Amino acid sequence: MTLSDLAQGAFLDVAGVSTHYHDAGAGDPVLMLHGSGPGVSAWANWQHAIPSISQHARVIALDIVGFGHTERPDDVQYSLRTWTDHVWGFLDALGLERVSVVGNSLGGRIALQMAEDDQDRLDRLVLMGSPGVGMTLTDGLKALRAYEPSPEAMRELLRTYFAVDPTLISDDLVRIRYKASAAAGAHEAYRLMFFHPDHKGGELAITEEQVRAVDRPTLLVHGREDRIVPVDVAWNMLGLLPDADLHVFARCGHWTQIERASDFNAVVTQFLGLDETATATA
């Protein structure tokens, strides 16, 4: 499979929702869940991680309902429960009984909800820049929610709040994220998720009791300079999760998988216990 083929992805029916996803490699299944920023998609989020980690495992990354190229049903009620159920339905449609989960930001919160639902179906968890106990409405999060689609606004958002080194925000990355944020129905869905009273996309709080009940081996990954989810949240979670390690990247913001791509891939591959000698077959 070429990189272009992998980036293009495929579609799968998940309980009547046409769901876009990427599937690469062979071996132990690793599910990657993206965040909730404007213009996000599985490929925009994981374009550096999928080719690397799929050399050692089967990596699957979907566009969660409401994001990317996945269908946006008119009657969907966006919430943590809706997103988590969509992910479970996706795994069922692929026939996957047990996976490790790597979740970025919102994806990390979905992973924690999956652990509350059914830990027997989870092997290990990687929570990257994930909201958790002690999370507050930061200036970075406010900026994400206030975004209105334009190339200039996307560039400013990514340069100011996502990466410490603004030179990492390439024209191609801006183009990909802006194009996705301005696709038909994308911004309307984004506004529904976080601003409409009938939708509960912003209700992501978790209690200390819920966190303490997660017994899966967990790796917390965080950028020291994260302006969207402060690193203090990761320290709080480290003290509550029964079996957790924490890796903090210096000179890094909310995008450890992009800002420190090689280091991130190595840390995750080691934590998941993947065979370094395995060869991808996809």
Secondary structure as UniProt FT lines:
FT   HELIX           3..8
FT   STRAND          10..14
FT   TURN            15..16
FT   STRAND          17..24
FT   STRAND          29..33
FT   TURN            38..39
FT   HELIX           42..46
FT   TURN            47..48
FT   HELIX           49..53
FT   TURN            54..56
FT   STRAND          58..62
FT   TURN            65..66
FT   TURN            68..69
FT   TURN            74..75
FT   HELIX           80..94
FT   STRAND          99..104
FT   HELIX           106..118
FT   HELIX           119..121
FT   STRAND          122..128
FT   TURN            133..134
FT   HELIX           139..145
FT   HELIX           151..157
FT   HELIX           158..162
FT   HELIX           166..168
FT   HELIX           171..181
FT   TURN            184..185
FT   HELIX           186..195
FT   TURN            197..198
FT   TURN            201..202
FT   HELIX           208..212
FT   STRAND          218..223
FT   TURN            224..225
FT   HELIX           231..240
FT   TURN            242..243
FT   STRAND          244..249
FT   HELIX           256..259
FT   HELIX           261..271
FT   TURN            272..273
FT   TURN            276..277
//
